[in-house]
Amino acid sequence: MTLVIAEAGVNHNGDINIAKELIYEAKNCGADIIKFQTFKTEFGISKKTPIVPYQSKNNNTYNTQFELIKDLELSFDQFRYLKEYSDNIGIEFLSTAFDIPSIRFLNEIGIKRFKIPSGEITNLPYLREISKYNKPVIISTGMAEMFEIDEALQVFLRKGLSKRNIFILHCTTQYPAAKEEVNLKAMISIGNQFKTQVGYSDHTEGIDISLSAVSLGAKIIEKHITLDKNLKGPDHKASIEPKQFKEMINSIRNIEKAMGNGIKSPTDSEKEIKKLVRKSIV
């Protein structure tokens, strides 16, 4: 069964009430996991770092990355509350940490797995900190070369983490990502080379690429969810609203039913029809 992650990310716009509503909508859509982003802005971003082009295009009210991210920061106490709310309504809470204090905090509140974002795949001290906890990991690979994926993977294998607890997600780091830059076959190449379970972190518009990834064997689909694509913020334009998110999940479940077991043999309904349509000697 494909694990579906509703990536709320920073689509709460710094408002805990919006964050709570995103959790509710993800649960209502049928998502398995709701995921946020946990960070202390001062620990990871220089006050002089410019915003990247897609952020400028999607939200042009900030001059620096620091200003933008600081307005999207939630406190550890707020995340503790959101974890409890997720537990209460029956959806797994997950958040991507962007610094070592955030990694330790998320482990403390009992997340079941760690999600490693594309930007941290070459951050060895960060990866080593996560590897200490021996929990399943999901690794996004936007912007990465194969050798960089291998180096990140080895951090966890050396700590004894089984490959069955490692998922590698193909990803294109652009918001939204152009269909021509998706290169979905790379997901298959990743699985063939590293012998891990694979998935797809989808930044394209719409849901068709996610559905194609499931047909190609993705065991995880991660897709950004928003309450309204027209809200101000860096990721809303590359997200989908709850109605479409629910449609995506329903389609994923239908694809799973249709994939079957791969053994070519008549179905029960075909066996009955077979008696009537095949020729015989009379």
C-alpha positions in Angstrom: 0.0 0.0 0.0 1.3 3.4 -0.9 2.0 5.7 2.0 0.5 9.2 1.3 2.1 12.2 3.0 0.2 15.4 3.0 3.0 18.0 3.0 1.7 21.0 4.9 5.2 22.3 5.2 4.9 26.1 5.9 1.5 26.5 4.3 0.2 27.4 7.7 1.8 30.9 7.1 2.9 31.0 10.7 -0.7 30.6 12.1 -1.3 27.6 14.3 -5.0 27.6 13.6 -4.3 27.2 9.9 -1.9 24.4 10.8 -4.6 22.7 12.8 -7.0 23.0 9.9 -4.5 21.5 7.5 -4.2 18.5 9.8 -8.0 18.0 9.9 -8.2 18.3 6.1 -5.4 15.8 5.5 -7.1 13.3 7.8 -10.4 14.0 6.0 -8.8 13.4 2.6 -7.5 10.0 3.7 -3.8 10.9 4.0 -1.6 8.6 6.1 0.7 11.3 7.4 0.6 15.1 7.9 4.0 16.7 7.6 5.3 20.1 8.6 8.7 21.8 8.8 10.4 22.5 12.1 13.3 24.9 12.4 14.9 27.8 14.3 15.6 30.4 11.7 18.7 31.7 13.4 20.4 28.2 13.3 20.2 27.7 9.6 19.9 30.9 7.6 22.1 34.0 7.3 20.3 37.3 7.5 21.9 38.2 4.2 20.7 35.1 2.2 18.5 36.3 -0.7 15.2 34.6 -1.5 15.3 32.1 -4.4 13.5 32.9 -7.6 10.4 30.7 -7.0 9.9 32.3 -3.6 10.2 35.8 -5.1 7.6 34.9 -7.7 5.2 33.3 -5.3 5.6 36.0 -2.6 7.5 39.2 -3.3 7.0 41.0 0.1 10.4 39.9 1.5 13.9 41.0 0.7 15.8 38.1 2.4 15.4 34.4 3.1 15.7 35.1 6.8 12.7 37.5 6.8 10.5 35.1 4.9 11.4 32.0 7.0 11.2 33.8 10.3 7.5 34.7 9.6 6.8 31.0 8.9 8.4 29.7 12.1 6.3 27.9 14.7 7.6 27.3 18.3 8.4 23.9 19.7 5.4 24.3 22.1 3.1 24.8 19.1 4.5 21.7 17.4 4.0 19.7 20.6 0.3 20.8 20.5 0.0 19.9 16.8 1.5 16.5 17.5 -1.1 15.9 20.2 -3.9 17.0 18.0 -2.8 14.7 15.2 -2.6 11.8 17.6 -6.1 12.6 18.9 -7.7 12.6 15.4 -5.8 9.5 14.2 -3.2 10.7 11.6 0.5 10.3 11.9 2.4 13.5 12.7 5.7 14.1 11.0 7.9 17.2 10.5 11.1 17.8 8.7 13.8 19.2 11.0 16.2 21.7 9.5 18.7 21.9 12.4 20.1 19.7 15.1 18.0 21.1 18.0 14.9 20.5 15.9 16.0 16.9 15.3 16.3 16.3 19.0 13.0 18.0 19.8 11.1 15.9 17.2 12.6 12.7 18.6 11.6 13.8 22.1 8.0 14.2 21.1 7.9 10.7 19.6 7.8 11.0 15.8 7.9 7.5 14.3 10.3 8.4 11.4 12.5 11.1 10.1 12.1 13.0 6.8 15.3 14.3 5.3 14.7 17.2 2.9 16.6 17.6 -0.3 18.7 20.5 0.9 20.2 18.5 3.8 21.2 15.3 1.9 24.9 16.4 1.9 24.8 17.7 5.5 26.7 14.9 7.2 26.6 16.2 10.8 22.8 16.5 10.3 22.5 13.0 8.9 24.7 11.5 11.7 22.5 13.1 14.3 19.4 11.5 12.8 21.1 8.2 12.5 21.6 8.0 16.3 17.9 7.3 16.8 17.7 4.3 14.6 14.3 5.2 13.3 13.0 4.7 9.7 14.1 7.5 7.4 12.6 9.0 4.2 15.2 10.8 2.1 14.3 13.3 -0.6 16.8 13.7 -3.4 16.1 16.9 -5.2 19.2 18.5 -6.7 21.2 15.3 -5.9 23.6 13.2 -7.9 23.6 9.4 -7.5 26.9 9.5 -5.5 25.5 12.0 -3.1 22.5 9.7 -2.5 24.9 6.9 -1.8 26.9 8.9 0.7 23.8 9.8 2.6 22.5 6.2 2.5 25.8 4.9 3.9 25.5 7.1 7.0 22.4 5.0 8.0 23.6 1.7 6.8 26.8 2.0 8.9 24.6 2.6 12.0 22.8 -0.7 11.3 19.5 0.7 9.9 17.9 -1.9 7.6 17.2 -1.0 4.0 13.6 -2.0 4.6 13.4 1.1 6.9 14.8 3.4 4.3 12.7 5.1 1.6 14.4 7.2 -1.1 12.2 9.8 -2.8 12.9 11.1 -6.3 12.2 14.8 -6.4 12.6 17.9 -8.5 13.4 21.0 -6.4 11.3 23.6 -8.1 8.0 25.0 -7.1 6.1 24.2 -9.2 8.2 21.8 -11.1 7.8 21.7 -14.9 6.7 18.3 -16.3 9.7 18.3 -18.6 12.0 18.3 -15.5 10.3 15.5 -13.6 12.4 12.6 -15.1 10.2 10.1 -13.4 12.2 7.1 -14.6 15.0 8.3 -12.3 12.9 6.9 -9.4 13.2 3.4 -11.0 17.0 3.9 -11.4 17.3 4.9 -7.7 15.5 1.7 -6.7 17.6 -0.5 -9.0 20.9 1.0 -7.8 20.3 1.1 -4.1 17.8 -1.7 -3.6 15.6 0.4 -1.3 12.0 1.2 -1.4 11.3 4.3 -3.5 8.8 7.0 -3.8 8.1 10.4 -5.3 8.0 13.9 -3.7 5.8 15.8 -6.2 6.1 19.5 -6.7 4.3 19.6 -10.1 0.9 21.1 -10.6 -2.0 18.7 -10.6 -2.0 15.0 -9.6 -1.2 13.1 -12.8 2.5 12.7 -12.1 1.9 11.4 -8.6 -0.5 8.8 -10.1 2.1 7.8 -12.7 4.7 7.4 -10.0 2.4 4.9 -8.1 1.9 2.9 -11.4 5.7 2.8 -11.6 6.1 1.4 -8.1 6.3 4.4 -5.7 5.7 3.2 -2.1 5.4 6.8 -0.9 3.8 9.8 -2.4 4.4 13.2 -0.9 2.3 16.1 -2.1 1.9 19.7 -0.8 -1.5 20.5 0.6 -3.0 24.0 1.1 -6.3 25.4 2.1 -6.2 27.9 -0.7 -3.7 28.1 -3.6 -4.1 31.8 -3.8 -2.8 32.4 -0.2 0.5 34.3 0.1 3.5 32.1 0.8 6.3 30.3 -1.0 4.7 26.9 -1.6 0.9 27.5 -2.1 1.2 27.6 -5.9 2.8 24.2 -6.0 0.2 22.7 -3.6 -3.2 21.2 -4.1 -6.4 22.0 -2.2 -8.3 19.4 -0.1 -10.8 18.4 -2.8 -8.1 17.6 -5.3 -6.0 15.9 -2.6 -8.9 13.6 -1.8 -9.3 12.9 -5.5 -5.6 12.0 -5.7 -5.8 9.5 -2.8 -8.9 7.9 -4.2 -7.2 7.4 -7.6 -4.1 6.0 -5.9 -6.2 3.4 -4.1 -7.9 2.5 -7.4 -4.5 2.1 -9.0 -3.4 -0.2 -6.2 -6.4 -2.4 -6.7 -5.8 -2.6 -10.4 -2.1 -3.5 -10.2 -2.9 -7.0 -8.9 -0.4 -9.7 -8.1 1.3 -9.9 -11.5 0.2 -13.5 -12.2 -1.6 -13.9 -15.5 -4.6 -16.2 -14.9 -8.4 -16.0 -15.4 -10.3 -14.1 -12.8 -13.4 -15.6 -11.1 -15.7 -13.5 -13.3 -13.7 -14.5 -16.4 -14.1 -18.2 -15.6 -17.8 -18.0 -15.9 -17.6 -16.0 -19.2 -15.0 -18.4 -20.5 -17.6 -21.3 -20.6 -19.8 -19.3 -22.9 -17.4 -17.6 -25.3 -14.7 -20.3 -26.0 -15.3 -22.6 -28.9 -15.8 -26.4 -28.2 -16.6 -29.5 -30.1 -20.4 -30.3 -30.0 
